[in-house]
Amino acid sequence: MGPTLNNVLKFTDLPRMVASRWGDSLEIKIDQERQLIQITCDPEVLQDLCQWLFYRQGYSLATLIAEEAPPEWVMRYILYGDTGNGQVHVLTRFPLSRTKVPSISPAIHAADWQEREIEDLFGLSFEGHPKLGDFILHEDWPEGASPMRTAFDASRLHPRQESGPPWRPEMIVKTPGAFMMPVGPVYSDTAESAHFLLETVGEDVVRTIPKFFYKYRGVEKIAEGMPADHALLLAERFSGSSAFAHSLAFCQALEAICKIQAPPRARALRVLLAEMERLRHHTAAVAGICSSTALAVAASQTSIIEEDLLRLTCRLAGHRYFFGLNTPGGLARDLPDGECKKASEAAWIVLDKLKELHEMLRFTSSFLDRLEEVGSVSRKKAVAYGLVGPVARASGVSRDLRVAQPYAGYGQQTKFQVPREAEGDGYARLRVLFAEAEQSVNLIHQVASTLPAGPVRTAAAPTEGCALGWAEAPRGAAFHWLRTDGSGNIRRYRVMPPSFVNWHGFHLAAEEFAFQDFPIIMATFGLSNAECDR
């Protein structure tokens, strides 16, 4: 069952519908300025309400946030809709003495990994969840450790648990001749650690069992107590290839708390820089796909284009990956109009090279044989798992935060198309990457030719509050949620990166295909292991 998108309610109608369905059992608050509806409900109503929003009203799940706020727990479920439908924050509260909360995963499978993460890090148990335990914290963590609880002292060395019996996944396929083939966790080049067990009887993969978080860094815990500008360094560094998008989402959350907006010039430049990051990322992703199919010449050609883009961004912004540019209230420094126009002209040259490469790949039969009808994900599954970004758009889910929840200079100021394909296979994902690269160049040109004058930063005074920031990162929707105290220090920080969401659904593409397809399917997803190890 998928969302009835044709019958999605507008933001102003939703509170009335909720009240008529659940009556006085819910507390509803409306923030017109932020286009946000906050609904507080009893835990027993939680699954029914979230299921209604997700499937009947077409909202997507952004993130789950657990907060230990003595004397109670506060669980926040954030959902977002298309243009005009804003966001819905569903809250439920219960005493700290209670450690169980109803799971919404049986109804909304997109919440599966997020509930498992909270169970590991906070010690909360989700009743009705099909599988809990052995997720973020691997075998050598002390028994009963909950590193996100306030009582957990992250500055103290915690004893490493002695190894017990080696971890073994449950083997589902019992047929004679069935076996498991391990992939990872160590890879060559720059790939971070991840482990996959491919269960099979012959050549086709019947089941894919992922195991991530070998380098869990505790970013959210480390941020607690930090001044916001210090925590910004964490936000932009846990995923270097999407540094600008993540730092932008973080800054916008803080700007919402401070009730300020970046100046028009800063908002426009943020679009230009974000699209340059997307263009470079997608070029690198295409290079990875070419390499996975053993097209060495095409991979080298694309890598040269990527290097040209890295040098271009360094000349423009002083850093190959845009570190140190975003700051609360705007940008850390201005970029000259002339340099932005030069960057736009260079981007058109890059686009011509990408189009030429795309034409050659389209008529390379050995290449297409490895992508067409391989690693397919249906639209129904993409919706159920909450997939985001190019992966979702290749399966017919066209949602894009730049349109659905406009931010920075997106919206009325810019015009572009959101590419979408229907097949959901590796070739569809490749076509989306090329099409999005073209749209990025178009946006870069629009901004560079119409840059407003003025400052690039508004002063942000420390204040108490909480807010969600978001950005359509190259891999998809990225959400950063912040709660600050009166001094502007971080009390709670929650990150939901696109790779975490899409790795959850990766097995959909990897199963029912041959072993030799696995690295190619992985390349067409173009995800980051480091984003999970936050």
Backbone hydrogen bonds, N-H to C=O, Kabsch-Sander energy under -0.5 kcal/mol:
donor,donor_aa,acceptor,acceptor_aa,energy
4,T,55,Y,-1.4
5,L,3,P,-1.8
7,N,4,T,-1.8
8,V,5,L,-1.2
11,F,84,G,-2.0
13,D,10,K,-1.3
14,L,10,K,-1.3
17,M,13,D,-1.8
18,V,14,L,-2.7
19,A,15,P,-2.6
20,S,16,R,-2.3
21,R,17,M,-1.4
22,W,18,V,-2.7
23,G,19,A,-2.1
25,S,22,W,-1.3
26,L,23,G,-1.0
27,E,40,T,-2.2
28,I,26,L,-0.5
29,K,38,Q,-2.7
31,D,36,L,-3.2
32,Q,30,I,-0.6
35,Q,31,D,-0.9
36,L,31,D,-2.3
37,I,87,Q,-2.3
38,Q,29,K,-2.9
39,I,37,I,-0.5
39,I,89,H,-3.0
40,T,27,E,-2.7
40,T,38,Q,-0.5
41,C,39,I,-0.5
41,C,91,L,-2.9
45,V,42,D,-1.7
46,L,42,D,-0.8
46,L,43,P,-0.7
47,Q,43,P,-0.5
49,L,45,V,-2.4
50,C,46,L,-2.6
51,Q,47,Q,-2.4
52,W,48,D,-1.9
53,L,49,L,-2.2
54,F,50,C,-2.6
55,Y,51,Q,-2.6
56,R,51,Q,-0.7
56,R,52,W,-1.1
57,Q,52,W,-1.2
59,Y,53,L,-2.4
60,S,80,Y,-3.2
62,A,60,S,-0.6
62,A,78,I,-3.0
63,T,78,I,-1.1
65,I,76,R,-2.6
67,E,74,V,-2.2
69,A,67,E,-1.0
69,A,72,E,-2.1
72,E,69,A,-2.2
73,W,94,F,-3.5
74,V,67,E,-2.3
75,M,92,T,-2.8
76,R,65,I,-2.8
76,R,74,V,-0.5
77,Y,90,V,-3.1
78,I,63,T,-2.6
78,I,76,R,-0.6
79,L,77,Y,-0.5
79,L,88,V,-2.9
80,Y,60,S,-2.4
81,G,86,G,-2.6
85,N,82,D,-2.6
87,Q,35,Q,-2.3
88,V,79,L,-2.8
89,H,37,I,-3.0
90,V,77,Y,-3.0
90,V,88,V,-0.6
91,L,39,I,-3.2
91,L,89,H,-0.6
92,T,75,M,-2.0
94,F,73,W,-1.5
96,L,71,P,-1.6
98,R,95,P,-1.6
99,T,97,S,-0.5
101,V,125,S,-2.4
103,S,127,E,-2.8
107,A,104,I,-1.1
108,I,104,I,-3.3
109,H,107,A,-0.5
110,A,384,A,-0.8
111,A,108,I,-1.9
112,D,109,H,-1.9
115,E,111,A,-2.5
116,R,112,D,-1.9
117,E,113,W,-2.4
118,I,114,Q,-2.0
119,E,115,E,-2.3
120,D,116,R,-1.9
121,L,117,E,-2.4
122,F,118,I,-2.7
123,G,118,I,-0.6
123,G,119,E,-1.0
124,L,118,I,-0.8
125,S,99,T,-3.2
127,E,101,V,-1.8
127,E,125,S,-0.8
129,H,126,F,-1.9
138,H,136,I,-0.7
141,W,138,H,-1.9
145,A,142,P,-1.8
148,M,121,L,-2.4
149,R,146,S,-2.2
152,F,149,R,-1.3
154,A,152,F,-0.9
156,R,153,D,-1.0
161,Q,140,D,-2.8
172,I,170,E,-0.6
174,K,172,I,-0.7
178,A,175,T,-2.2
179,F,200,T,-2.5
181,M,198,L,-2.5
183,V,196,F,-2.8
191,A,188,S,-1.1
194,A,185,P,-0.9
195,H,211,K,-2.5
196,F,183,V,-2.8
197,L,209,I,-2.1
198,L,181,M,-2.8
198,L,196,F,-0.6
199,E,197,L,-0.7
199,E,207,R,-3.1
200,T,179,F,-2.5
201,V,204,D,-0.6
202,G,204,D,-0.5
205,V,513,F,-3.2
206,V,199,E,-3.0
206,V,204,D,-0.5
207,R,199,E,-1.5
209,I,197,L,-2.3
211,K,195,H,-2.3
216,Y,213,F,-1.0
217,R,533,D,-0.6
219,V,534,R,-3.2
220,E,534,R,-0.5
222,I,218,G,-2.8
223,A,219,V,-1.9
224,E,220,E,-0.6
224,E,221,K,-0.9
225,G,490,I,-4.0
226,M,223,A,-2.3
228,A,488,G,-1.2
230,H,227,P,-0.9
231,A,227,P,-2.0
232,L,228,A,-1.6
233,L,229,D,-0.6
233,L,230,H,-1.0
234,L,230,H,-0.7
234,L,231,A,-0.6
235,A,231,A,-1.9
236,E,232,L,-1.9
237,R,233,L,-0.5
237,R,234,L,-0.8
238,F,234,L,-1.1
242,S,239,S,-1.7
243,A,240,G,-1.3
246,H,242,S,-2.1
247,S,243,A,-2.4
248,L,244,F,-2.2
249,A,245,A,-2.2
250,F,246,H,-2.2
251,C,247,S,-2.5
252,Q,248,L,-2.4
253,A,249,A,-1.7
254,L,250,F,-2.0
255,E,251,C,-2.6
256,A,252,Q,-1.8
257,I,253,A,-1.8
258,C,254,L,-2.4
259,K,255,E,-0.6
260,I,255,E,-2.4
266,A,455,P,-0.5
267,R,263,P,-2.3
268,A,264,P,-2.2
269,L,265,R,-2.5
270,R,266,A,-2.2
271,V,267,R,-1.3
272,L,268,A,-2.0
273,L,269,L,-2.7
274,A,270,R,-2.4
275,E,271,V,-2.4
276,M,272,L,-1.8
277,E,273,L,-2.1
278,R,274,A,-2.0
279,L,275,E,-2.5
280,R,276,M,-2.2
281,H,277,E,-2.6
282,H,278,R,-2.7
283,T,279,L,-1.8
284,A,280,R,-2.1
285,A,281,H,-2.3
286,V,282,H,-2.2
287,A,283,T,-2.1
288,G,284,A,-2.0
289,I,285,A,-1.9
290,C,286,V,-2.5
291,S,287,A,-2.4
292,S,288,G,-2.1
293,T,289,I,-1.2
294,A,291,S,-1.6
295,L,290,C,-2.5
296,A,294,A,-1.5
299,A,295,L,-2.6
300,S,296,A,-2.3
301,Q,297,V,-2.6
302,T,298,A,-2.4
303,S,299,A,-2.2
304,I,300,S,-1.9
305,I,301,Q,-1.6
306,E,302,T,-2.3
307,E,303,S,-2.3
308,D,304,I,-2.2
309,L,305,I,-2.0
310,L,306,E,-2.4
311,R,307,E,-2.3
312,L,308,D,-2.0
313,T,309,L,-2.6
314,C,310,L,-1.8
315,R,311,R,-2.2
316,L,312,L,-2.0
317,A,313,T,-3.0
318,G,314,C,-2.1
319,H,313,T,-0.6
322,F,319,H,-1.1
325,L,322,F,-1.0
327,T,330,G,-2.1
330,G,327,T,-2.5
331,L,456,V,-2.9
332,A,325,L,-3.3
340,C,336,P,-1.9
341,K,337,D,-2.2
342,K,338,G,-2.0
343,A,339,E,-2.1
344,S,340,C,-2.0
345,E,341,K,-2.3
346,A,342,K,-2.4
347,A,343,A,-2.0
348,W,344,S,-1.6
349,I,345,E,-1.4
350,V,346,A,-2.1
351,L,347,A,-2.5
352,D,348,W,-2.0
353,K,349,I,-1.6
354,L,350,V,-2.3
355,K,351,L,-2.7
356,E,352,D,-2.1
357,L,353,K,-2.2
358,H,354,L,-2.7
359,E,355,K,-2.3
360,M,356,E,-1.8
361,L,357,L,-2.4
362,R,358,H,-2.3
363,F,359,E,-0.8
363,F,360,M,-0.6
364,T,361,L,-1.7
365,S,363,F,-0.8
367,F,364,T,-0.7
368,L,364,T,-2.3
369,D,365,S,-2.3
370,R,366,S,-0.5
370,R,367,F,-1.0
371,L,368,L,-1.4
372,E,368,L,-3.0
374,V,371,L,-1.7
377,V,424,G,-1.3
382,A,378,S,-2.3
383,V,379,R,-2.2
384,A,380,K,-2.2
385,Y,381,K,-2.4
386,G,383,V,-1.0
387,L,382,A,-2.2
391,V,388,V,-0.6
392,A,388,V,-1.0
393,R,389,G,-2.5
394,A,390,P,-1.8
395,S,392,A,-1.4
396,G,393,R,-1.1
396,G,421,E,-1.1
397,V,392,A,-2.2
398,S,396,G,-0.8
403,V,400,D,-2.0
404,A,400,D,-3.4
405,Q,401,L,-1.5
409,G,267,R,-1.0
410,Y,407,Y,-2.6
412,Q,410,Y,-0.5
414,T,411,G,-0.6
421,E,393,R,-2.4
424,G,394,A,-1.9
426,G,371,L,-0.9
426,G,374,V,-2.3
427,Y,371,L,-1.0
429,R,425,D,-2.0
430,L,426,G,-1.9
431,R,427,Y,-2.4
432,V,428,A,-2.1
433,L,429,R,-1.8
434,F,430,L,-2.0
435,A,431,R,-2.6
436,E,432,V,-2.8
437,A,433,L,-2.0
438,E,434,F,-1.7
439,Q,435,A,-1.9
440,S,436,E,-2.3
441,V,437,A,-2.0
442,N,438,E,-1.9
443,L,439,Q,-2.2
444,I,440,S,-2.6
445,H,441,V,-2.3
446,Q,442,N,-2.1
447,V,443,L,-2.5
448,A,444,I,-2.6
449,S,445,H,-1.8
450,T,446,Q,-0.6
450,T,447,V,-1.2
458,T,329,G,-1.9
461,A,459,A,-0.6
465,G,484,T,-1.6
467,A,482,L,-2.0
469,G,480,H,-3.2
471,A,478,A,-1.8
473,A,471,A,-1.5
473,A,476,G,-1.7
476,G,473,A,-1.4
478,A,471,A,-2.5
479,F,496,M,-2.1
480,H,469,G,-2.8
481,W,494,R,-3.1
482,L,467,A,-2.5
483,R,492,R,-2.1
484,T,465,G,-2.9
485,D,489,N,-2.1
488,G,485,D,-1.9
490,I,226,M,-3.0
491,R,483,R,-3.5
492,R,483,R,-1.6
494,R,481,W,-2.5
496,M,479,F,-2.9
501,V,497,P,-1.2
502,N,498,P,-2.6
503,W,499,S,-2.8
504,H,500,F,-1.1
505,G,501,V,-0.7
506,F,503,W,-0.9
508,L,505,G,-1.3
509,A,505,G,-0.5
509,A,506,F,-1.4
510,A,506,F,-1.6
511,E,507,H,-2.1
512,E,205,V,-4.0
513,F,510,A,-0.8
515,F,203,E,-1.7
517,D,514,A,-1.5
518,F,514,A,-0.6
518,F,515,F,-1.7
521,I,517,D,-2.7
522,M,518,F,-2.5
523,A,519,P,-1.8
524,T,520,I,-2.1
525,F,521,I,-1.3
526,G,522,M,-1.4
527,L,522,M,-0.5
532,C,529,N,-0.9
533,D,529,N,-1.3
534,R,532,C,-1.3
